[in-house]
Amino acid sequence: MRAFGLTAIGTQAAIVLLAIYLFALSWFALTNPIYTWDVVPYVATTFSADSGDPAAIHEATYELLRRSLNAAQFNSLIGGEYAAAMYASPENFAGQLSMYEIKPLYVLFLRGLAAAGANPVYGIIWLSLVPSLLICLILFDWLRNLTDPVQAVLVVILFSIGARLFDLSRVPTPDSFSALAVIAGLWCLLARRWAAGAVALLCLSIWIRTNNILFVAPLLLLLCWNHLRRGEPSQSEEFYWYGGGLAFSALSWFWISAVFDYDWWRLFYHTLIESQVDIEAFAEPFSLALYLDVLRSGAVQLFASGAMIATVLPLFLLLWLISWCGNRRGNLAGIVRPEKLVSLADVSLLCLLVFAAFLVLFPLIAGLDRFLTAYYGLITVFAVSRFPTRTDR
């Protein structure tokens, strides 16, 4: 009875501490928003659904921004060569929108907020903040089954600081929303053993950010493979979900890429080499020399002194390595002869695949962390699972 009472007190203290922390995170995000240039095209997507006129979309977007932001914030969105060119040319500005509309579920939510009467300039920040809060809640629920509630809250706080949720919650990007879909899907899969919910959320994550295919497709393929290796029947509900999810995720990626004219080299060049004012006129052929120069520059940033300031990827890689090597024989045995469909150790290995893919496809060292939040969260849970401290079991 005494142990039960202490556990209840610990749970209440943890909930209060988590509530205070989430309130602080919310207050900071809402009072210190960061309006990068990305807010301009995302606001424009709320007007492009009703109008195909570039001039009308351009005028409505900048007029709303002018009314919603102070002079310094607005001027930062039209300053600089590229931003000034977008401000001066409705046609070139409209040509950029497909690179933002390629996140259809994120744009749909933003349009929904606008249709409900919310100012999309502020709605974008809420669409970053709320998913960040939900990520913390999901991780807390996941972790409190591995350790005591107070320690779970402390881990959530350390994770959110390390993964820079304080920054992610106040910028106008879909990264927080994307991370929420992936983490929620993994929570359903690994903590709740709910195949349908996991597959649905993981597939929907591709409609928020298409690059989630780098993780979702290999994971669903692994689930199908392990299901068959364990001798379980192929004609089962779970296998249908995993196989159907794999097919749907692949078809989703190809459909979205085709509809919004996705071109990896064009995006790579525009983002990492030279901004393209007239994106539709881009005709630069692929250059291996330019590509390798960018990779070399990214490697220098990653491994140079002070790289931890630019990205916390090395920190989470080290955390994964310590956790994995702590039971490497058991982890390897689980891969060769899986006792269960999938484990935290199995899925954590797929994170390395995602890290490698991003470093090769988009070595955005200074902004890399915002794409990897979900995988940092998974590594955190994996690390805690290696050292469980639940005393009420």
Residue, then its C-alpha position, 0 to 999 in steps of 0.5 A: m500500500r505504501a509503495f502504491g501511495l508513493t507511486a501515485i504521488g510520483t505520478q501526480a508530481a510528474i504530471v504537474l512538472l510536465a504541465i509546467y514545462l509544456f506551459a513554458l514551452s507554449w509561452f516561449a513559442l507564442t511570444n517569440p515566433i520566428y517568421t522565416w521566409d517560409v511563412v510567405p508561401y505557406v500563407a499563400t497556399t491558403f489563397s491559392a485554393d480559391s484563386g489561380d491568379p498569381a497577382a491576386i494570390h501575391e497581393a492577398t498574401y503580402e497584404l495579410l502579412r503586412r497587417s499581421l506582423n510588425a514592420a521589422q518582421f515584415n521587412s525581414l520577409i522582403g529583404g535580401e535578393y531572393a525575398a525581394a525578387m519574390y516580393a516584386s514578381p507575382e509570377n515568379f512567386a506563384g512558381q515557387l508554390s508547388m514546392y510548398e504545396i507538395k506537403p498536401l496534408y499540412v497545407l490542408f490543415l492550414r487551409g482548414l484553420a483559415a476556413a475556420g476563421a483563424n489568421p493563417v500567419y498565426g495558425i502556422i505557429w499553432l500548427s508547429l506548437v501543438p504537434s510539439l506538445l503532443i510529441c512530449l505527451i506521447l513520449f511521456d506516456w511511452l517512457r512511463n512504462l519503462t521508468d518511473p513517471v518523474q524520470a520519464v518527465l525529466v527524459v522528455i524535458l532533456f529530449s525536447i531541449g536536445a532535439r530543439l523543440f523550443d525552436l521547432s515550435r515557433v517556426p512556420t514549417p511542417d517539421s513538427f507536424s511531420a515528426l508527430a505523425v511518425i512518433a505517433g505511428l511508432w508509439c502505436l506500433l511498438a507501445r500499443r501493438w496497434a497495426a492499423g493505427a500505426v500504418a495509417l499514421l506512418c502513411l499519412s506522414i508521407w502526405i505531410r512530408t514526402n521524405n518520410i518515405l525514407f523511413v516508412a517504406p523500409l519499416l513496413l518492408l521489415l514488418c512484412w519480412n519478419h511476419l513471413r520469417r516467423g512463419e505467420p500466415s500471409q492471409s492475416e489482418e496484420f499482414y494485409w495492413y503492413g503490405g497494403g501500407l507499403a504499397f500505399s506509401a509507395l504510390s503516395w510518394f509517386w503520386i505526390s511527386a508527379v502532381f507537384d513536379y518534384d525534382w530532387w536535383r532542382l530542389f537540391y540546387h535551389t536550396l544548397i547551391e543557388s536560389q532560383v527566382d524563376i524555379e520553373a525555368f530551371a534547366e541546370p544539368f546534374s553536375l557530379a562536381l557541384y554535388l560532391d562540393v556540397l557534400r564535402s562542405g557538409a562533411v566539414q561542417l559536421f565534423a569540424s570543431g563546434a559541429m554540435i552547435a550546428t546539429v545534435l546528430p552526433l550526440f544522438l548517434l552516440l546515445w544510440l551506439i551506447s544503447w545498442c552496444g550494451n546488448r549487441r549480441g541480443n540485438l543481433a540475435g533478434i535480427v537473425r531470429p526475431e522472437k517478435l515482429v519488431s523491436l525498438a532495437d530493430v527500428s532504431l537501426l532504420c534511423l541510421l538509414v535515414f541519417a545517412a540518406f539525409l546527409v547524402l541527399f540534403p546535407l543541411i547541417a545547420g537545419l538538419d535537426r528539424f528533419l530528424t526529430a522523430y528519430y531522435g525521439l525513438i533513440t531516446v526511448f530505445a536508450v531508456s528501454r535499455f536501462p528500465t527503472r520501474t520499481d512497481r513491476 
